[in-house]
Structures are given as structure tokens and as C-alpha cells.
Amino acid sequence: MDPFAPASVESRDADVHLRDVTEADLLIFFEHQEDPVASRMAAFLPRDREAFLAHWKKILGDAAIIKKTVLFRGEVAGNIVSFEQSAERLVGYWIGRSFWGRGIATRALSRFLVDVRARPLYAYVAKHNVASIRVLQKCGFTICARREGGSKDGVEELRMWLAR
């Protein structure tokens, strides 16, 4: 077997798994959101440790929020959540920067969408976050609106939806 040969689609898909979020994952999630490059890309202001952990403990205690840890080859690569806001079901995800560019977000979101059957499903993404827009499009989302200053720092956001 050639160690430099590209992995088959089947073996690459086997590298990505979803499982329930545990408290042990939270410090890794915290480190991911502290990354200034990732925070700028997501147009999301990072929280300090205390606020971040309080926010996630609230999420863990809410049965209406669907939350999964994304694993890549057994390592915590990020998370995906789905929740109700303003009578709409939203989805959001965060993949640590060291895992970018490997198709992990697309494979994880595709798996997540098999289990989360609520439709329509919405996502908001910074217009400059081309990689995340592409992930959503590969998973069947389409742009349905633009929102000026949607995030806290005035970055233009796209509203995307998955109809079916």
C-alpha cells in the first residue's frame, strides 16, 4: 500500500465521526474559538473562559439543543449544534483551524443532517467566509438573504437555508 496515495472517499468518511458533547470537550472548543484567525473568519467575538464555559454548560443542560462533537481520527476537531431561535431551527458549527482544508466540516455536517431532519433549516455565515459558504452549499443549503451588520462587528452575513 502506497502511504502517499490519496485516501479513498470511503476511508476519508470513516475518519469523521459525531458523538454527544461532553464537558471534557469544552476546553478544546474554548481553544478553537480563541484562535484570532478563526474568530475573524467566523466574524464571531470570542468569549473569555468563564463566559464560554457558562454558555456551553447552559447548552449542555438544554435538551432542545442538538449538540455534537466532531471527531477526526479520534481527535476533537470541533462541534455542530442545532437550536430554535425566533421560531426557526438553526444550525451552526465550528471546526478548529488545525483541521481546516480536509473536508471535515462538509462530512460532519452531512452526517449531522441525516439525524437532524427538521426542515427548513437555517444557517448564518459571514459573507467573507467562502469556505463555510461552500460547506453549506455542498450540504444543500442555498443563499436566501443578505444581512448587513448581522454580526456584532458589522460584518455582512448571508442567511442560508436547507428546504428539504
Order of alpha helices (4+ residues) and beta strands (2+ residues): alpha-beta-alpha-alpha-alpha-beta-beta-beta-alpha-beta-alpha-beta-beta
